[in-house]
Amino acid sequence: MKILVLLVAAFALACLPLGWVRHHPAAIKALAAAEVGQKSSVGESAWKSDRLIAAGFPRNLDSLQTRISDVGDETFTGEHRTGWYRPEKRSGIMVSGNPVLAGNRLEIEARLTDGSIVALPFKGDNPNERWVEWSVPLPAGTEALRIHAVDGSTGSEGWMGFSEPFALDWWQTIDLWMVLQTLSTVVLTILLLLGPGAVWRARRRSSFMSMLWLGPLLLASGGMLSWVLGGIAPSALTASVWVVASLTITVWMAWRDRIWLKWSRVEAQVLAVIAVCVLGATAKAAFSGGPQGELYGGTISRTLEIGGHSDSRVSFIITQLVAHHFAPNGTVSEESYSPWHFSSRGPLAGLAAAPVVLATGGLPPSSSLGQPWTPFDRYGFATYRIVMITLAALSLIAVTSLLKYIANEQAALIGVSLLALAPFFWHELYFSWPKLITGAWVLAAFQTVLEGKTAKGALWLGSAYLWHPLALLSAPFFGLWLLLRRPAPLWRRFCDASIFGAIVLAVIAVWQLSGGRSENQGGFLQYFWAAGGVYNTSASVWWASRWTSFANTFVPFYVVLFHADHPSFNALGMHSSPLVHFFLQYWTAAPFAIGLVTSCALFPTLVRAIARQPQVAAITLVGPTLFLTLYFGVSSMGMMCEPGHVLFLSGWVFLIWGAGDQFPRWTMSKVFAAMRATEVFLMMFAPTLVNGTWDRLWLLNDLLWGTICALSLVGVIYITQQNKPALIFPLGKD
């Protein structure tokens, strides 16, 4: 085992020099000119060359020339016809803009050996401000091809663009260097985030929950140090020293103490599940395709989802500030966070990602994140996403530790088995915002309060706010729990609740004052009286919006049947397909977030659990649900994808604890797990493969990562099926 630890550490350290090597994908060149002496195959006209007008032009096609009809005059009309190119198998071009808009036309003209010309028109969806690959089978006997484009429309949206034709061999659709970088970064990140806590727990014999805080805080400290010293030494140098030192000390202490011998079997299973889930979610992020209308599609900061939620890249702003030693309240920061501010969100996620991004050679841009997407980009966003995925996966530790404390290890393994195959859990892994890690720290705060450590629990909750402000929404229920706790006398309960609230508010106040603004969270407080994003509405509109939010969250298919036309459930600037609407529910509706099959199977169990423990249910489940319904009126998407992460995690814990020995045994079967894994896989890939943006430029890459993602789901099933719990355990501690 010691040798395996050293090999894993060596592979992780290999990530550092791999990142600093400026790897360039193999260049793909344009097709050769078909006619001898042809001066310029791409041709000349009023159309200009500008690939930056749209996002996602692949780096390995940089040598290709482009032509676009956006010449700075909205009334411009005209056509462009290239010279003849010599055809090859699998020939294609890059397309952007609106070639199928009325008046526009884009076609590949094939010249046959008999001299006739066959026009092959572009018939796909308008790519708009994104470059997409287009290829069509050429007719038999084609001896040359050229591109003919006509811009016959006027207006700002009437432009189109195309590239020179090129040929693509199958081996050019994967970059093995990027695969190696991705895998080594996954290993490095897991060791940095889990290793220090594992060593600490083994040496101090503390609870499993201690693995949740040390690794993330060490990385965040490294990010802060790199930022502070950025004016003295390069941030990348400080980050590299910090990462190498942290990893070396962690591995040495783990190897010396043989910490793996001090894990229980269930704990080892949980750690293995975390590693597999991180790999699977990373594989999803490395898959080139996305749903039609994916936000920021084709760029490094693509969200992998439709709609206007840009939150998945907000935490990266701090990583950019660290890399360039920008001031937290300077001009760049203000522009990046607008309309919010630096202290409107917590700093921990961006600070934790910064050392890994910089130590592995990432070069975060100083402002825009519109660089072309690759499976592992040189700008550090793919590394940042891996860090965020790993942080989110730590929520499995929180659920395990809390269930071990209030029940036993059998209940903990059931919780991990169910949570690790929940569609919402996987979605929030690769969506890359810090809400699951926030929920995990809220659960850690609750366990600490149950242990009688009120002040320490308040520090947990206040620190959870530094991941994301949604942690603050749980504070009233902590106070209620402390006030209603028995058999402590009333004065003691009141003092505990007061101390808890004072410490939480103190932590938040310190962070808010560091931002130099007092009004940072005012917009979030206005959510109470907002109705569908509109403020100062009538009471009837307010109540109607609350019903809409509640129904979109808890009523299956309500979105599809009644709100499919709402902009929140559609890609920006277009109406998404029914398939996209269906699978979007796995992000917005609780029955789908849990898993539609699982919801149907476990709903009676949930009802019985509430009946058995009504007081606990009122404080941890029913009360928070009603509170969030009243609070969240800024959007019609429902509560799951916005403030519902703590409720999602605590709901699993309550369900398993409250059901006790009445929990249905068959839900732990391999067949049921396979059904759930299939549901997760369909959520991730069905909207992409059926009508999403997926082309052949990354064919082998997508086959590899899609397979790894599927195998990761199989791995979760295999790991959780070992040491299967007997499903006979007491109701738990009150």
C-alpha positions in Angstrom: 0.0 0.0 0.0 2.9 2.3 0.7 4.2 1.9 -2.8 0.8 2.7 -4.2 0.6 5.9 -2.2 4.0 7.0 -3.5 3.0 6.2 -7.1 -0.2 8.2 -6.8 1.7 11.1 -5.3 4.3 11.0 -8.1 1.5 11.0 -10.7 0.0 14.0 -9.0 3.3 15.9 -8.9 3.7 15.1 -12.6 0.8 17.4 -13.1 3.0 20.4 -12.3 5.6 20.2 -15.1 2.9 19.0 -17.5 1.1 22.2 -17.0 4.1 24.4 -17.6 4.9 22.8 -20.9 3.2 25.0 -23.5 1.6 22.2 -25.5 0.0 23.1 -28.9 -2.5 20.8 -30.5 -1.5 19.4 -33.9 -2.4 22.0 -36.5 -5.0 21.1 -39.1 -4.4 22.8 -42.4 -6.8 23.9 -45.2 -7.4 21.7 -48.2 -5.0 22.2 -51.1 -5.9 24.4 -54.0 -7.4 22.4 -56.8 -6.0 24.6 -59.6 -2.3 25.2 -60.3 -1.3 28.8 -59.9 -4.4 29.7 -58.0 -3.4 32.9 -56.1 -5.7 32.7 -53.1 -8.1 29.8 -52.6 -10.2 31.7 -50.0 -10.9 34.4 -52.5 -11.3 38.2 -52.2 -14.3 40.4 -51.6 -15.7 43.0 -49.2 -16.1 40.3 -46.6 -13.4 40.5 -43.9 -11.4 38.0 -41.9 -12.3 37.9 -38.2 -12.6 34.7 -36.3 -13.0 36.5 -33.0 -16.5 37.7 -33.9 -17.8 34.4 -32.6 -16.7 32.0 -29.8 -15.3 28.6 -30.0 -12.9 28.6 -33.0 -10.7 25.6 -32.2 -7.0 26.2 -31.6 -5.9 23.5 -33.9 -7.6 25.3 -36.8 -5.8 28.6 -36.2 -4.1 28.3 -39.6 -7.4 28.5 -41.5 -8.6 31.8 -43.0 -12.1 33.0 -42.3 -14.6 35.3 -44.0 -17.5 37.1 -42.4 -20.1 39.4 -43.8 -20.1 41.7 -40.7 -18.1 44.6 -42.1 -19.5 47.2 -39.7 -22.5 48.2 -41.8 -25.8 46.6 -40.9 -27.2 47.3 -44.3 -24.4 45.5 -46.1 -25.4 42.7 -48.5 -23.2 40.8 -50.8 -21.8 37.4 -51.6 -18.4 35.6 -51.4 -17.3 32.7 -53.5 -14.0 31.0 -52.7 -11.6 29.3 -55.2 -11.6 25.6 -55.8 -10.2 23.2 -53.3 -9.1 19.6 -53.8 -11.6 17.4 -51.9 -10.6 14.8 -49.3 -12.6 12.4 -47.2 -14.3 13.9 -44.2 -14.0 17.5 -45.5 -15.7 20.2 -43.5 -15.8 24.0 -42.7 -16.5 26.1 -39.6 -19.7 28.2 -39.7 -20.9 31.0 -37.5 -23.6 33.7 -37.6 -27.0 33.2 -39.3 -26.7 31.4 -42.6 -30.3 30.2 -42.7 -31.8 33.6 -42.0 -34.2 34.8 -44.7 -32.1 36.2 -47.5 -28.9 34.4 -46.5 -27.5 31.3 -48.1 -24.4 29.2 -47.4 -23.5 26.2 -49.5 -20.6 24.0 -50.5 -20.5 23.6 -54.3 -19.1 20.3 -55.6 -17.7 20.2 -59.2 -18.0 16.8 -60.7 -15.8 15.2 -63.3 -18.4 15.9 -66.0 -18.1 19.6 -65.3 -21.5 20.0 -63.6 -21.8 21.7 -60.2 -23.9 20.5 -57.3 -24.9 22.9 -54.5 -25.0 21.4 -51.0 -26.8 24.0 -48.8 -26.3 24.5 -45.0 -29.6 23.4 -43.4 -28.7 23.3 -39.7 -29.7 25.7 -36.9 -28.1 29.2 -36.9 -24.8 29.0 -34.9 -25.2 32.7 -34.0 -22.2 33.9 -32.1 -20.4 30.5 -32.0 -18.3 28.6 -34.5 -19.6 25.1 -35.3 -18.2 22.5 -37.6 -20.3 21.5 -40.7 -19.6 18.7 -43.1 -21.7 17.0 -45.8 -21.0 13.9 -47.9 -19.7 14.9 -51.3 -21.3 13.4 -54.4 -19.5 10.6 -56.1 -17.1 11.9 -58.8 -16.4 15.2 -57.0 -13.1 16.6 -58.3 -13.2 20.0 -56.5 -15.2 22.0 -54.1 -15.7 25.6 -53.1 -17.8 27.7 -50.7 -20.5 30.1 -51.8 -22.0 32.4 -49.3 -24.7 35.1 -49.8 -25.7 37.7 -47.2 -29.0 39.0 -48.5 -30.4 40.2 -45.1 -30.0 43.5 -43.3 -29.9 44.2 -39.6 -27.5 43.4 -36.8 -28.3 39.7 -36.8 -28.0 39.1 -40.5 -24.2 38.3 -40.7 -22.6 35.0 -41.3 -19.1 33.6 -41.3 -17.2 30.6 -42.6 -13.7 29.2 -42.7 -11.6 27.5 -45.4 -12.4 23.8 -45.8 -10.3 21.3 -44.0 -10.0 17.5 -43.7 -10.0 15.8 -40.4 -8.5 12.3 -39.7 -9.9 10.3 -36.8 -6.7 10.4 -34.8 -6.8 14.2 -34.8 -10.0 14.2 -32.7 -8.2 13.5 -29.4 -5.3 15.1 -27.7 -3.6 12.6 -25.4 -1.5 15.3 -23.8 -4.7 17.0 -22.6 -6.0 13.6 -21.4 -2.9 13.1 -19.3 -3.1 16.7 -17.9 -6.8 16.1 -16.9 -6.2 12.8 -15.2 -3.1 14.1 -13.3 -4.9 17.2 -12.2 -7.8 15.1 -10.9 -5.4 13.1 -8.7 -3.5 16.2 -7.6 -6.7 18.0 -6.5 -8.1 15.0 -4.7 -4.9 14.6 -2.7 -4.7 18.3 -1.9 -8.3 18.6 -0.7 -8.6 15.2 1.1 -5.1 14.4 2.1 -4.5 17.0 4.9 -7.8 16.2 6.6 -7.1 12.4 6.4 -3.7 12.9 8.1 -5.2 15.2 10.7 -8.0 12.8 11.5 -5.6 9.8 11.8 -3.3 11.7 14.2 -6.0 13.4 16.2 -8.5 10.6 16.1 -11.2 13.2 15.3 -14.5 12.6 13.5 -14.8 11.9 9.9 -16.1 15.5 9.5 -12.6 16.8 10.1 -11.7 15.7 6.5 -14.1 18.4 5.3 -12.2 21.5 6.4 -8.4 21.2 6.5 -7.6 20.6 2.9 -9.9 23.3 1.5 -8.7 25.9 4.1 -5.0 25.1 3.4 -5.6 25.6 -0.3 -7.5 28.9 0.3 -4.6 30.0 2.6 -2.2 29.3 -0.3 -4.4 31.4 -2.6 -4.5 34.3 -0.2 -0.7 34.1 0.3 -0.1 34.1 -3.4 -2.4 37.1 -3.7 -0.8 39.1 -0.9 2.8 38.4 -2.1 1.9 38.9 -5.7 3.7 42.3 -5.7 6.9 40.8 -4.4 7.1 37.4 -6.1 5.1 35.9 -9.0 1.8 34.5 -7.8 2.5 31.3 -9.8 5.8 30.8 -7.9 4.2 31.2 -4.5 1.4 28.9 -5.5 3.8 26.2 -6.8 5.9 26.3 -3.6 2.7 26.0 -1.5 1.3 23.1 -3.5 4.5 21.1 -3.6 5.1 21.7 0.1 1.5 20.7 1.0 1.5 17.6 -1.1 5.0 16.5 0.0 4.2 16.9 3.7 0.8 15.2 3.4 2.1 12.2 1.5 5.1 11.8 3.8 2.9 11.9 6.9 0.3 9.6 5.4 3.0 7.1 4.3 4.6 7.2 7.8 1.4 6.8 9.8 -0.3 4.4 7.4 -3.5 6.4 7.7 -5.4 4.0 5.4 -5.3 1.4 8.2 -7.3 3.8 10.5 -10.2 4.1 8.2 -13.3 2.0 8.7 -14.5 0.0 5.7 -17.4 2.4 5.2 -15.1 5.4 5.3 -12.8 3.9 2.7 -15.8 3.2 0.5 -16.9 6.8 0.8 -13.5 8.1 -0.1 -13.4 5.8 -3.1 -16.9 7.0 -4.2 -15.7 10.6 -4.0 -12.7 9.9 -6.3 -14.9 8.1 -8.8 -17.5 10.8 -8.8 -14.9 13.5 -9.3 -13.5 11.6 -12.3 -17.0 11.1 -13.7 -18.0 14.7 -13.4 -14.6 15.8 -14.9 -15.3 13.4 -17.8 -18.6 15.1 -18.4 -16.9 18.5 -18.4 -14.3 17.3 -20.8 -17.0 16.1 -23.3 -17.2 18.7 -26.1 -20.9 18.6 -26.7 -23.6 20.4 -24.8 -27.3 21.1 -25.0 -28.5 23.4 -27.8 -28.1 27.0 -26.7 -25.6 26.1 -24.0 -24.5 29.3 -22.1 -21.0 30.4 -23.2 -20.9 27.3 -25.4 -17.6 26.8 -27.3 -15.7 28.8 -24.7 -13.6 27.8 -21.7 -16.2 29.0 -19.3 -19.1 27.0 -20.9 -21.7 26.2 -18.2 -22.8 22.8 -19.6 -26.4 24.1 -19.2 -28.9 26.4 -20.9 -30.3 29.5 -19.4 -28.8 32.7 -18.0 -27.0 31.2 -14.9 -23.4 32.4 -15.3 -22.7 31.6 -11.6 -20.4 28.7 -12.5 -17.7 31.1 -13.4 -18.1 33.7 -10.7 -15.7 32.1 -8.3 -13.0 32.1 -11.0 -12.9 35.9 -10.8 -11.0 35.7 -7.5 -8.6 33.3 -9.2 -8.0 35.9 -11.9 -7.5 38.6 -9.3 -4.9 36.4 -7.5 -3.1 35.6 -10.7 -2.7 39.2 -11.8 -2.4 40.8 -8.3 -5.5 42.9 -8.9 -7.1 44.7 -5.9 -10.3 43.2 -4.6 -12.2 46.5 -5.0 -10.3 47.8 -8.0 -11.6 48.6 -11.5 -11.1 45.1 -12.9 -12.9 43.5 -9.9 -15.8 46.0 -10.1 -16.2 45.3 -13.8 -16.0 41.5 -13.4 -18.5 41.3 -10.5 -21.0 43.9 -11.9 -23.8 44.4 -10.9 -22.6 42.8 -7.7 -19.4 43.4 -5.8 -16.3 41.5 -4.5 -17.8 40.7 -1.1 -21.3 39.8 -2.5 -20.1 36.2 -2.7 -17.7 34.3 -0.5 -14.0 34.1 -1.4 -13.1 30.6 -0.4 -13.9 28.8 -3.6 -11.8 31.1 -5.8 -9.0 31.2 -3.3 -8.9 27.4 -3.0 -8.7 27.0 -6.7 -6.0 29.6 -7.3 -3.0 27.6 -6.0 -3.9 24.6 -8.1 -4.6 26.7 -11.2 -1.3 28.6 -10.9 0.9 25.8 -9.8 -0.1 23.7 -12.8 0.8 26.4 -15.3 -2.6 28.0 -15.8 -2.7 31.5 -17.2 -6.0 33.0 -16.2 -7.0 35.9 -18.5 -7.2 39.3 -17.0 -10.7 39.9 -18.1 -12.7 38.1 -20.7 -13.4 34.3 -20.5 -14.4 33.9 -24.2 -11.3 31.9 -25.2 -12.0 28.8 -27.4 -12.8 25.6 -25.4 -10.5 22.6 -25.3 -10.8 19.6 -23.1 -8.0 21.0 -20.9 -7.3 24.7 -21.6 -4.1 26.6 -20.9 -6.0 29.4 -19.1 -6.7 27.3 -16.0 -10.5 27.1 -16.2 -10.5 23.4 -16.7 -8.3 23.1 -13.6 -10.6 25.4 -11.7 -13.6 23.3 -12.7 -11.8 20.2 -11.4 -11.2 21.9 -8.0 -14.9 23.0 -7.8 -16.0 19.5 -8.7 -13.9 18.0 -5.9 -15.1 20.5 -3.4 -18.7 19.7 -4.3 -18.0 16.0 -3.9 -16.9 16.6 -0.3 -20.6 16.8 0.5 -20.6 13.0 0.7 -18.3 13.3 3.7 -20.8 15.6 5.5 -23.7 13.2 4.9 -21.6 10.2 6.0 -20.4 11.9 9.2 -23.8 13.2 10.2 -25.5 9.9 9.6 -22.8 8.1 11.5 -23.3 10.4 14.4 -27.1 10.3 14.6 -27.5 6.6 13.5 -24.5 4.3 12.5 -22.2 3.4 9.7 -24.9 1.3 8.0 -27.1 4.4 7.7 -24.1 6.4 6.4 -23.5 3.9 3.6 -27.1 4.0 2.6 -27.0 7.8 2.5 -23.8 7.8 0.3 -25.3 5.1 -2.0 -28.4 7.1 -2.6 -26.8 10.6 -2.8 -24.0 9.5 -5.1 -26.5 8.4 -7.7 -28.9 11.3 -7.4 -29.1 13.3 -10.7 -29.0 16.7 -8.9 -25.8 15.7 -7.1 -24.1 15.0 -10.4 -25.4 18.1 -12.0 -24.1 20.3 -9.2 -20.7 18.6 -9.4 -20.0 19.6 -13.0 -22.0 22.9 -12.9 -19.0 24.2 -10.8 -20.5 26.5 -8.3 -19.8 26.3 -4.5 -23.3 25.5 -3.3 -22.9 21.8 -2.5 -19.7 22.5 -0.4 -21.7 25.2 1.3 -24.4 22.7 2.1 -21.8 20.3 3.4 -20.4 22.9 5.8 -24.0 23.7 7.0 -24.4 20.0 7.8 -21.1 20.1 9.6 -22.3 23.0 11.7 -25.5 21.0 12.6 -23.5 18.0 13.7 -21.3 20.2 15.8 -24.3 21.8 17.5 -25.7 18.3 18.1 -22.4 17.5 19.9 -23.0 20.4 22.2 -20.4 22.7 20.7 -22.5 25.7 20.0 -19.7 28.2 19.4 -17.8 25.9 17.1 -21.0 25.1 15.2 -21.5 28.9 14.7 -18.0 29.1 13.2 -18.8 26.3 10.8 -22.0 28.1 9.7 -20.3 31.5 9.4 -17.5 29.9 7.4 -20.0 28.2 5.2 -21.2 31.7 4.3 -17.7 32.4 2.9 -18.4 29.7 0.4 -21.8 31.0 -0.6 -24.3 33.4 1.0 -27.1 30.7 0.9 -25.7 29.4 4.2 -27.3 32.3 6.0 -30.8 31.0 5.1 -30.2 28.1 7.5 -29.4 30.4 10.5 -33.0 30.8 11.7 -33.5 27.1 12.0 -30.3 26.6 14.0 -31.6 29.2 16.4 -35.0 27.5 16.5 -33.3 24.1 17.1 -31.3 25.6 20.0 -34.4 27.2 21.5 -36.5 24.1 21.4 -33.8 21.7 22.5 -34.5 19.8 25.7 -33.8 19.0 28.5 -31.7 22.1 28.8 -33.3 25.0 30.8 -34.9 27.8 28.9 -32.2 30.4 29.9 -29.5 28.1 28.7 -31.2 27.5 25.4 -31.7 31.3 24.9 -28.0 32.0 25.7 -26.9 29.3 23.3 -29.1 30.6 20.5 -27.8 34.2 21.2 -24.2 33.1 21.2 -24.7 31.2 18.0 -26.3 34.1 16.2 -23.7 36.6 17.5 -20.8 34.5 16.2 -22.3 33.9 12.8 -23.1 37.6 12.4 -19.6 38.5 13.5 -18.0 36.3 10.8 -20.3 37.7 8.2 -19.7 41.3 9.3 -15.9 40.9 9.1 -16.2 39.6 5.6 -18.6 42.4 4.5 -16.4 45.1 6.0 -13.5 43.7 4.1 -15.3 44.5 0.9 -15.6 48.1 1.9 -19.4 48.2 1.2 -22.4 47.9 3.5 -25.0 47.3 0.9 -23.6 44.2 -0.7 -26.4 41.8 0.3 -29.3 44.2 -0.1 -30.3 42.7 -3.4 -30.5 39.2 -1.9 -32.8 40.5 0.9 -35.1 41.9 -1.7 -35.9 38.4 -2.8 -38.5 38.3 -0.1 -40.8 40.7 -1.8 -39.8 40.0 -5.4 -42.3 38.2 -7.7 -40.7 36.5 -10.7 -37.9 39.0 -10.6 -40.2 42.0 -10.4 -40.3 44.1 -7.3 -43.1 46.2 -5.7 -45.9 44.0 -7.1 -49.4 43.5 -5.7 -50.2 40.8 -3.1 -52.0 38.6 -5.6 -49.0 38.6 -8.0 -46.7 37.9 -5.0 -48.7 34.9 -3.9 -49.0 33.6 -7.5 -45.3 33.8 -7.9 -44.8 31.8 -4.7 -47.2 29.1 -6.0 -45.3 29.0 -9.3 -42.0 28.6 -7.5 -43.3 25.9 -5.2 -45.0 24.0 -8.1 -42.0 24.2 -10.3 -39.9 22.8 -7.5 -42.2 20.0 -6.1 -44.8 19.1 -8.8 -43.3 16.8 -11.4 -43.7 17.9 -15.1 -45.3 21.3 -14.0 -42.5 23.1 -15.9 -43.1 21.1 -19.1 -46.8 21.4 -19.0 -47.3 25.0 -17.8 -44.0 27.0 -18.0 -42.2 25.7 -21.1 -42.4 29.1 -22.7 -40.9 31.0 -19.8 -37.4 32.4 -20.6 -35.9 30.8 -17.4 -36.5 27.4 -18.9 -35.1 28.1 -22.3 -31.7 28.9 -23.9 -31.0 32.6 -24.3 -32.6 33.9 -27.5 -34.4 30.7 -28.4 -37.1 28.3 -27.5 -35.5 25.0 -26.3 -36.8 21.6 -27.3 -39.2 19.5 -25.1 -36.3 17.1 -24.5 -34.2 19.9 -23.0 -37.2 21.0 -20.9 -37.7 17.5 -19.6 -34.1 17.0 -18.5 -33.8 20.6 -17.2 -36.2 19.4 -14.4 -33.4 17.4 -12.9 -31.9 20.7 -12.0 -35.0 22.6 -11.0 -37.6 20.1 -9.6 -37.1 18.1 -6.4 -38.7 14.8 -7.6 -36.3 14.8 -10.6 -33.4 16.0 -8.6 -33.7 13.0 -6.3 -34.3 10.8 -9.3 -37.8 10.2 -10.7 -37.6 6.5 -10.1 -36.3 7.1 -6.6 -38.9 9.7 -5.7 -41.7 7.3 -6.6 -40.0 4.5 -4.6 -39.2 6.5 -1.5 -42.1 9.0 -1.1 -44.1 6.6 1.2 -40.9 6.2 3.3 -40.6 10.0 3.6 -44.2 10.3 4.7 -43.6 7.6 7.4 -40.4 9.3 8.5 -42.2 12.7 8.9 -45.0 10.9 10.9 -42.4 9.3 13.2 -40.4 12.4 13.9 -42.8 15.4 13.2 -40.8 17.9 15.4 -37.5 17.2 13.7 -39.2 17.2 10.3 -40.7 20.6 11.1 -37.3 22.2 11.8 -35.1 20.4 9.3 -37.4 19.8 6.3 -40.9 21.2 6.3 -40.0 24.6 7.9 -37.1 25.3 5.6 -39.3 24.4 2.6 -41.9 26.9 3.6 -39.3 29.5 4.4 -37.6 29.1 1.0 -40.9 29.3 -0.7 -41.7 32.6 0.9 -38.2 33.9 0.4 -37.2 33.0 -3.2 -39.2 35.1 -5.6 -36.5 36.5 -7.8 -36.8 33.7 -10.3 -39.5 31.3 -11.6 -37.1 28.4 -11.9 -38.0 27.0 -8.5 -35.8 26.5 -5.5 -33.7 23.5 -6.2 -31.0 25.1 -8.3 -30.9 28.3 -6.3 -31.2 28.0 -2.5 -32.2 24.3 -2.3 -28.8 22.7 -1.8 -28.9 22.5 2.0 -32.4 21.2 1.8 -31.3 18.6 -0.7 -28.6 17.2 1.6 -30.5 17.5 4.8 -33.5 15.8 3.2 -31.5 12.7 2.5 -30.2 12.6 6.0 -33.7 13.0 7.5 -35.2 10.4 5.2 -32.7 7.7 6.2 -32.6 8.6 9.9 -36.3 9.0 10.2 -37.2 5.8 8.4 -34.8 3.8 10.5 -35.4 0.0 10.3 -38.4 0.7 8.0 -36.2 1.8 5.2 -37.0 -0.4 2.1 -34.3 -3.0 1.6 -34.8 -3.4 -2.1 -33.6 0.2 -2.8 -30.1 -1.0 -2.2 -30.3 -3.7 -4.9 -28.0 -3.7 -7.9 -31.0 -3.4 -10.3 -32.4 -0.3 -8.6 -28.9 1.2 -8.5 -28.5 0.5 -12.3 -31.8 2.2 -13.0 -30.7 5.3 -11.1 -27.3 5.3 -12.8 -29.0 5.1 -16.2 -31.2 8.1 -15.3 -28.1 10.1 -14.3 -26.4 9.2 -17.6 -29.4 10.2 -19.6 -29.6 13.5 -17.8 -26.0 14.3 -18.6 -25.9 13.2 -22.3 -29.4 12.9 -23.8 -29.9 16.6 -24.5 -26.5 16.7 -26.1 -26.6 13.6 -28.2 -30.1 14.1 -29.5 -30.2 17.7 -30.6 -27.3 19.4 -28.9 -24.1 21.0 -30.2 -21.8 18.1 -30.8 -19.5 17.7 -33.8 -16.7 15.4 -35.0 -13.8 17.7 -34.1 -13.5 15.9 -30.8 -14.9 12.6 -31.7 -12.4 10.3 -30.0 -12.1 12.7 -27.1 -15.8 12.5 -26.5 -15.9 8.7 -26.9 -13.2 8.4 -24.3 -14.6 10.8 -21.7 -18.2 9.6 -22.3 -17.0 6.0 -21.6 -15.1 7.1 -18.5 -18.3 8.9 -17.3 -20.3 5.8 -17.8 -17.7 3.6 -16.1 -17.7 6.0 -13.2 -21.4 5.5 -12.6 -20.7 1.7 -12.7 -17.9 2.2 -10.3 -20.2 4.0 -7.8 -22.6 1.0 -8.0 -19.7 -1.5 -7.5 -18.2 0.3 -4.5 -21.5 0.9 -2.7 -22.6 -2.7 -3.3 -19.6 -3.9 -1.3 -20.3 -4.4 2.5 -24.0 -3.8 1.7 -25.8 -2.7 4.9 -28.3 -5.0 6.5 -30.8 -2.2 6.7 -31.5 -3.0 10.3 -30.5 -0.1 12.6 -32.1 1.9 15.3 -34.1 5.1 14.7 -31.1 7.1 15.9 -30.4 9.8 18.5 -32.9 12.5 19.2 
